[in-house]
Amino acid sequence: MKSSSILAALALAIASSFASAQEIAIYGETVHTMAGAPIKNGVVLIKAGKITAVGPESGITVAAGTKTLRAKVVTPGLIDAHTAVGFSGLLNQPHDQDQFDRTEPMQPELRAIDAYNARDPLVAWVRGFGVTTIHTGHAAGPTISGQTMIAKTRGETVDEAVMVPAAMVAAHLGTSARSGPKAPGTRAKSLALLRAELTRAVEYRNKRASAAAADKPELNLRLETLTGVLDGKLPLLVTADSHQEIVAALHLQQEFGLRLVLDSAADAHLVRDAIKAARVPVLVHPTMTRVAGERRNASFTTAAALRESGIPIALQSGFEDYVPKTRVVLFEAAIAAANGLTFDRALGSITIDAARILGIDARVGSLEIGKDGDVALYDGDPFEYTTHCVGVAIDGVVVSDQPR
């Protein structure tokens, strides 16, 4: 295709996208903007996919003919800080299970965007509860299972859904990393493999930087990805539940100067001073996770304990190896809210705090002028089990209006 044809097709796609983005006025008896105090009898105005006004209904003029939605409670679209939705499919069959590959323990070159299934029914399922953004991809499995991505829960293809094509590199220090060909047999071996691979990446980066063009090492996708980790472009997301694994991950961060994000971290409350000193955020295990094995110290109060200590946290649905293959992050936050996290902090953990940790807070996580028109509507307190999500808008498009 000629470049002019490509540009024409792109322009048409952009025009179609904006055409589908409606002008919407969303009214709420209470609007939680997550950028200030809740607004009573508020309105969120969205045009061309972006928020153009937020405030009391009395102070905002809405043009005649504007599509309107109304709810008791309005919040920013929810953010699931870590999931495998779009990879771990609803059917639980080999053809829709792309969350990890156990053929070898080190696979940072695996790209999430090459496997994401935007049409999997679980994407629409979580969207129906108000989840508009997901950090998803290769789950905890091999020592390094691959890359993650950030996507909106709309669109028919990965290109329509993706926000950040390569968000983090997912690593794992737990027992599930110790199965499969060539897998490490102990925690120490897992760390040794990680350290060796990162050391090779350091050497590769140095040779690529210093060698003349004719003498540069051959391009290595695995080491190129880890060079991005070493350079701070890609955080290393380490699933670590035991206190030994958490401390080992912190040692790795110090040794290589990595941007580290801890995942799950059931024992985090036991080493919270070390985590805080390292300034490492935590994507806390699903509140209602099964308490067994490495997660034997998991608790409803983990999120509250870490947040009280000043550690940045977000909540997640995580990876589930049994049907229906996902949790709903709204429910995980509800239990955390009832166990010390408080309503505001729990809502923050699945909106603005999650957005900040993921580095997408310029676009999503709060209802502010200029941000994406991602909004969730509820017929009561979002954390009450009797409440329904009655509407969802993503980029100014109403994608769900059936109560769930």
C-alpha positions in Angstrom: 0.0 0.0 0.0 1.3 3.5 -0.9 2.1 5.9 1.9 -0.7 8.2 0.7 -3.2 5.3 0.9 -2.0 4.4 4.4 -2.4 8.0 5.6 -5.9 8.2 4.0 -6.9 5.0 5.8 -5.5 6.3 9.1 -7.4 9.5 8.7 -10.6 7.6 8.1 -10.0 5.4 11.1 -9.4 8.5 13.3 -12.5 10.2 11.9 -14.6 7.1 12.5 -13.3 6.9 16.1 -14.3 10.5 16.9 -17.6 10.1 15.1 -18.4 7.2 17.5 -17.4 9.3 20.5 -20.7 10.8 21.6 -21.3 14.1 23.4 -22.5 12.9 26.8 -23.6 14.5 30.0 -23.4 12.2 33.0 -25.3 13.2 36.0 -24.7 11.8 39.5 -26.2 12.4 42.9 -22.7 11.9 44.1 -19.7 12.2 41.7 -16.4 10.9 43.0 -13.8 12.7 40.9 -10.8 11.3 42.8 -9.3 14.8 42.2 -11.0 16.5 45.2 -14.0 16.2 47.4 -17.1 14.3 46.0 -19.5 16.5 44.2 -23.2 16.4 45.2 -25.6 16.7 42.2 -22.7 16.8 39.8 -22.2 16.4 36.1 -19.4 15.2 33.9 -19.5 16.5 30.3 -17.7 14.6 27.6 -17.0 15.7 24.0 -14.9 13.9 21.4 -13.9 11.3 23.9 -12.5 13.7 26.5 -13.8 15.3 29.7 -14.6 18.9 29.0 -16.3 19.9 32.3 -16.8 18.5 35.8 -18.7 20.2 38.6 -22.1 20.9 40.2 -25.0 20.6 37.9 -25.9 24.2 38.6 -22.7 25.5 37.2 -22.5 23.6 33.9 -24.5 24.3 30.8 -25.5 21.3 28.8 -26.5 21.8 25.2 -29.9 20.7 24.1 -29.9 17.3 22.5 -26.9 16.1 24.4 -27.1 12.4 25.3 -27.6 12.1 29.1 -27.0 9.4 31.6 -28.0 9.5 35.3 -27.0 7.5 38.3 -26.8 7.7 42.1 -23.0 7.4 42.1 -20.5 8.2 39.4 -16.9 7.3 39.5 -13.9 7.3 37.1 -13.7 4.1 35.1 -12.1 1.5 37.3 -8.5 0.3 36.7 -7.5 -3.3 37.3 -3.8 -3.0 38.3 -2.9 -6.5 37.3 -4.9 -9.2 35.6 -4.6 -11.9 32.9 -7.9 -11.0 31.3 -7.6 -11.3 27.5 -5.0 -14.0 27.9 -6.5 -16.5 30.4 -9.8 -17.0 28.5 -13.3 -17.8 29.6 -13.3 -21.3 28.0 -10.3 -22.6 30.0 -9.2 -24.6 27.0 -5.7 -24.7 25.4 -6.7 -22.4 22.6 -7.6 -19.5 24.8 -4.9 -19.9 27.5 -2.0 -17.6 26.6 -1.0 -16.3 30.0 2.3 -18.1 30.1 4.5 -20.6 28.3 6.4 -23.2 30.3 8.8 -24.4 27.6 11.6 -22.4 29.2 12.1 -20.2 32.3 13.3 -17.0 30.7 11.0 -15.4 28.1 11.1 -11.5 28.4 10.8 -11.2 24.6 7.3 -12.5 24.6 5.0 -9.5 23.7 1.6 -9.2 25.3 0.2 -7.4 22.2 0.9 -10.5 20.1 -1.6 -12.6 22.1 -4.2 -10.3 23.6 -7.8 -11.3 22.8 -10.0 -8.2 22.8 -13.1 -10.3 22.1 -12.8 -12.7 24.9 -16.1 -12.7 26.9 -14.2 -11.9 30.1 -13.2 -8.5 28.8 -16.8 -7.6 28.4 -17.7 -9.2 31.7 -15.3 -7.1 33.8 -16.3 -4.0 31.8 -19.9 -4.5 32.8 -18.8 -3.8 36.5 -17.1 -0.5 35.6 -13.6 -1.7 34.7 -12.4 0.4 31.8 -8.7 -0.1 31.9 -6.6 -3.3 32.6 -2.9 -3.9 33.1 -2.8 -7.4 31.6 -0.5 -9.9 30.0 1.8 -12.7 30.8 1.0 -13.9 34.3 3.2 -15.3 37.1 4.5 -18.6 35.8 8.0 -19.0 34.5 10.8 -17.0 36.1 10.3 -14.4 33.4 7.0 -15.0 31.6 7.0 -12.1 29.2 5.7 -8.5 28.9 2.5 -7.0 30.1 0.4 -4.3 28.4 -2.2 -1.7 29.3 -5.5 -1.7 27.5 -9.0 -0.3 27.5 -11.8 -2.8 27.8 -13.3 -1.9 24.4 -12.5 -2.6 20.8 -12.5 -5.6 18.6 -8.7 -5.9 18.1 -5.6 -5.3 20.2 -4.9 -2.2 18.1 -8.2 -0.6 19.2 -7.8 -1.5 22.8 -4.1 -0.9 23.6 -2.9 2.1 25.6 0.6 1.0 26.4 1.9 -1.9 24.3 4.8 -2.8 26.6 4.1 -1.8 30.2 6.3 -4.1 32.4 8.3 -7.3 32.3 6.7 -10.0 34.5 8.9 -12.1 36.7 8.1 -14.7 39.4 9.9 -16.0 42.4 7.3 -18.4 43.7 6.7 -22.1 43.5 4.9 -22.0 40.2 8.1 -20.7 38.6 9.7 -24.0 39.7 7.9 -26.3 37.2 8.6 -27.0 33.5 11.7 -27.7 31.5 14.9 -26.2 32.9 12.9 -24.5 35.7 14.8 -23.5 38.9 14.2 -25.8 41.8 14.6 -23.3 44.6 14.3 -19.6 45.4 18.0 -19.1 45.3 18.2 -20.7 41.8 15.4 -18.4 40.6 17.4 -15.4 41.8 20.6 -16.8 40.2 18.8 -17.2 36.9 17.5 -13.7 37.0 20.8 -12.2 38.1 22.7 -14.1 35.3 20.2 -12.9 32.7 20.4 -9.3 33.8 24.2 -9.5 33.9 24.2 -10.7 30.3 21.9 -7.8 29.4 24.4 -5.4 31.0 27.2 -6.8 28.9 25.1 -6.8 25.8 24.1 -3.2 26.3 27.6 -2.1 26.9 28.9 -3.9 23.8 26.1 -2.4 21.6 26.8 1.1 22.9 30.6 1.0 22.5 31.2 -1.1 19.4 31.5 0.3 15.9 28.5 -0.4 13.7 30.2 -3.2 11.9 31.2 -4.9 15.2 27.9 -4.5 17.2 26.6 -7.8 18.7 23.7 -9.3 16.7 20.3 -8.1 17.8 19.0 -10.2 20.6 15.3 -9.7 21.4 15.5 -11.2 24.9 18.5 -9.0 25.9 17.0 -6.0 24.1 13.9 -6.3 26.4 16.0 -6.6 29.5 18.1 -3.6 28.4 14.8 -1.7 28.6 14.5 -2.9 32.2 18.0 -1.9 33.0 17.5 1.5 31.5 14.3 2.1 33.5 12.0 2.1 30.5 10.2 -1.1 31.6 9.6 -1.8 35.3 10.3 -5.3 36.5 7.1 -6.7 37.9 8.0 -9.3 40.4 5.4 -11.7 41.9 6.8 -12.5 45.3 4.7 -13.6 48.3 7.0 -14.9 51.0 9.1 -12.4 52.9 12.3 -14.1 51.6 11.2 -13.5 48.0 10.2 -9.9 48.7 13.6 -9.1 50.3 15.4 -10.9 47.4 13.5 -8.7 44.9 14.5 -5.6 46.8 18.2 -6.8 46.7 17.9 -7.2 42.9 16.5 -3.7 42.6 19.4 -2.3 44.5 22.0 -4.3 42.6 20.8 -3.3 39.1 19.1 0.0 39.8 15.8 -1.4 38.5 12.3 0.2 38.6 10.7 -2.5 40.7 7.0 -3.1 41.2 6.0 -5.8 43.7 3.1 -8.0 42.8 0.9 -10.0 45.2 3.2 -9.7 48.2 1.2 -11.6 50.8 4.0 -11.2 53.4 4.6 -7.5 52.6 3.3 -6.4 56.0 6.2 -8.3 57.6 8.8 -6.3 55.7 6.9 -3.0 55.1 9.8 -0.8 56.4 12.2 -2.3 53.8 9.6 -1.8 51.0 8.9 1.8 52.1 12.6 2.6 52.3 13.1 1.2 48.7 10.1 3.4 47.5 8.6 0.4 45.7 4.9 0.3 45.0 2.9 -2.9 45.6 0.1 -4.4 43.5 -1.5 -6.2 46.4 -2.9 -9.7 46.0 -6.6 -10.0 45.4 -8.2 -9.4 48.8 -10.2 -12.6 48.7 -7.4 -14.8 47.4 -7.1 -18.3 48.6 -5.0 -18.3 51.8 -2.7 -21.2 51.4 0.9 -22.1 50.5 3.0 -19.0 49.7 -0.1 -16.8 50.4 -0.7 -18.4 53.9 -0.2 -14.9 55.4 -2.5 -13.1 52.9 -5.2 -11.0 54.7 -8.2 -8.8 54.1 -6.1 -6.1 55.8 -2.9 -6.3 53.8 -3.8 -3.3 51.6 -4.8 -1.2 54.6 -1.6 -2.1 56.5 0.6 -1.1 53.6 -1.3 2.1 52.7 -1.2 3.1 56.4 2.6 2.7 56.2 2.8 5.1 53.3 3.5 2.5 50.6 1.8 3.2 47.3 -0.6 0.4 46.5 -3.2 -0.7 44.0 -5.6 -3.6 44.0 -5.8 -6.3 41.3 -7.9 -9.2 40.2 -4.7 -11.3 39.5 -4.5 -14.5 37.6 -6.9 -17.4 38.4 -6.1 -20.9 37.2 -9.7 -22.1 37.6 -12.9 -21.0 35.9 -14.3 -18.4 35.5 -10.6 -17.4 35.2 -10.9 -14.0 36.7 -12.0 -12.0 39.8 -13.6 -8.6 39.7 -11.4 -5.9 41.1 -14.5 -3.9 42.3 -15.3 -6.7 44.7 -11.7 -7.1 45.9 -11.7 -3.3 46.7 -15.0 -3.6 48.5 -13.7 -6.2 51.0 -10.5 -4.1 51.5 -12.7 -1.1 52.2 -14.6 -3.0 54.9 -11.3 -4.1 56.4 -9.5 -0.9 57.2 -8.7 0.6 53.9 -11.7 3.1 54.0 -14.0 3.9 51.1 -11.9 6.7 49.6 -8.6 4.8 49.7 -10.2 1.6 48.4 -11.7 3.6 45.5 -8.4 5.2 44.9 -6.7 1.8 44.8 -8.7 1.0 41.7 -8.7 4.4 40.1 -6.1 7.2 40.6 -3.6 5.3 42.7 -3.5 2.5 40.2 -3.2 5.0 37.4 -0.2 6.6 39.1 1.6 3.3 39.7 1.0 2.3 36.1 2.1 5.7 34.8 -1.2 6.5 33.0 -2.6 9.1 35.4 -2.3 11.8 32.7 -5.2 10.1 30.9 -7.2 8.0 33.3 -7.9 7.5 37.0 -9.8 10.6 37.9 -12.6 12.8 36.4 -10.7 15.9 35.3 -10.9 18.2 32.3 -8.8 16.8 29.4 -8.7 13.2 30.6 -10.3 10.3 28.8 -14.0 10.1 29.1 -14.0 6.8 31.1 -16.8 6.8 33.6 -18.6 4.2 35.7 -22.2 4.6 36.9 -23.8 2.8 39.9 -27.3 2.7 41.4 -25.8 2.9 45.0 -22.6 2.6 46.9 -20.2 0.8 44.5 -18.9 -1.4 47.3 -22.3 -2.7 48.5 -23.2 -6.2 47.2 -26.8 -5.0 46.3 -25.5 -2.2 44.1 -25.5 -2.6 40.3 -23.2 -1.0 37.7 -25.8 0.7 35.4 -23.6 2.3 32.8 -20.1 2.5 31.5 -18.5 4.9 29.1 -15.0 4.5 27.6 -13.4 7.4 25.6 -16.8 9.0 25.5 -18.6 6.0 24.1 -21.3 4.2 26.1 -20.2 0.6 26.0 -22.6 -0.8 28.6 -26.0 0.3 29.9 -27.4 -2.9 31.3 -27.4 -3.2 35.1 -24.9 -5.7 36.4 
